[in-house]
Amino acid sequence: KYIDNVFNNCSILLEKEVEEINPELIISLSGRVFEILSEKYMGKKMKIKDNFGKLFTLQIGNKEVKYIPVIHIPKYKKIRDYYISEQTSRLISLKNTLSQF
């Protein structure tokens, strides 16, 4: 709940920054941040497990901004080994897809 309150307070700043900076891409680090951003700016609360390292579009105000959620790699070896290779693979695939444009 703490992060929800923090985000609600900071979302106004995020929206102003997006309006002023007009970024081409936003990258976030954290499953919880992805849940909050997806719910608020994509209209559906999503989980990070199946969505990290994928490209999405956030609707922030009147702007569409490309968005990639990534995960903080856990310190536990068995879990870390899976996420490092999976996230690396997804990001390489995404890079190859984007380089075609």
C-alpha positions as CSV (number, residue, x, y, z in Angstrom):
1,K,0.0,0.0,0.0
2,Y,2.9,2.4,0.7
3,I,4.1,2.3,-2.9
4,D,0.5,2.9,-4.1
5,N,0.3,6.1,-2.0
6,V,3.8,7.2,-3.2
7,F,2.8,6.6,-6.8
8,N,-0.5,8.4,-6.5
9,N,1.4,11.4,-5.2
10,C,4.1,11.2,-7.9
11,S,1.9,10.3,-10.9
12,I,1.1,14.0,-11.4
13,L,4.9,14.7,-11.6
14,L,5.3,11.7,-14.0
15,E,2.6,13.1,-16.2
16,K,4.1,16.6,-16.3
17,E,7.5,15.1,-17.1
18,V,6.1,13.1,-19.9
19,E,4.4,16.2,-21.3
20,E,7.6,18.3,-21.0
21,I,10.2,15.8,-22.0
22,N,8.2,13.8,-24.5
23,P,10.3,10.6,-24.0
24,E,10.4,8.0,-26.8
25,L,10.7,5.2,-24.2
26,I,10.2,4.6,-20.5
27,I,11.8,1.7,-18.7
28,S,10.8,0.6,-15.2
29,L,12.5,-1.7,-12.8
30,S,10.1,-3.6,-10.5
31,G,7.1,-5.9,-10.7
32,R,5.1,-3.6,-8.4
33,V,5.8,-0.5,-10.6
34,F,4.7,-2.5,-13.6
35,E,1.4,-3.4,-11.9
36,I,0.7,0.2,-11.0
37,L,1.7,1.6,-14.4
38,S,-0.2,-1.0,-16.4
39,E,-3.4,-0.5,-14.3
40,K,-3.2,3.3,-14.5
41,Y,-1.9,3.8,-18.1
42,M,-2.9,0.7,-19.9
43,G,-6.3,0.0,-18.2
44,K,-5.4,-3.4,-16.9
45,K,-3.4,-4.5,-13.9
46,M,-0.8,-6.9,-15.2
47,K,1.8,-9.1,-13.5
48,I,5.5,-8.9,-14.4
49,K,6.2,-12.6,-14.6
50,D,5.0,-13.1,-18.1
51,N,5.6,-9.5,-19.3
52,F,9.1,-8.4,-18.4
53,G,11.3,-7.4,-21.3
54,K,8.3,-6.8,-23.6
55,L,7.3,-3.7,-25.4
56,F,4.0,-1.9,-24.3
57,T,2.4,1.4,-24.9
58,L,1.4,3.7,-22.0
59,Q,-1.3,6.2,-22.6
60,I,-0.2,9.1,-20.4
61,G,-2.4,12.2,-20.9
62,N,-2.7,12.6,-24.6
63,K,0.6,11.0,-25.3
64,E,1.4,7.4,-26.2
65,V,4.8,6.4,-24.8
66,K,6.6,3.1,-25.5
67,Y,7.3,1.2,-22.3
68,I,9.5,-1.7,-21.3
69,P,9.2,-3.2,-17.8
70,V,12.3,-5.1,-16.6
71,I,12.9,-7.0,-13.4
72,H,15.4,-6.6,-10.7
73,I,17.4,-9.8,-10.9
74,P,16.9,-11.8,-7.6
75,K,19.9,-12.8,-5.6
76,Y,18.9,-16.5,-5.3
77,K,20.9,-18.5,-7.8
78,K,18.2,-20.8,-9.1
79,I,15.8,-17.9,-9.7
80,R,18.5,-15.5,-10.8
81,D,19.8,-17.9,-13.5
82,Y,16.3,-18.2,-15.0
83,Y,15.6,-14.5,-15.0
84,I,19.0,-13.4,-16.3
85,S,18.8,-15.6,-19.3
86,E,15.1,-15.1,-20.0
87,Q,15.3,-11.3,-19.6
88,T,18.4,-11.1,-21.8
89,S,16.8,-13.2,-24.4
90,R,13.6,-11.1,-24.4
91,L,15.5,-7.8,-24.6
92,I,17.7,-9.1,-27.5
93,S,14.6,-10.1,-29.4
94,L,13.0,-6.8,-28.7
95,K,16.2,-4.9,-29.8
96,N,16.2,-6.9,-33.1
97,T,12.5,-6.2,-33.7
98,L,12.9,-2.5,-33.0
99,S,16.0,-2.2,-35.2
100,Q,13.9,-3.1,-38.2
101,F,12.0,0.2,-37.9
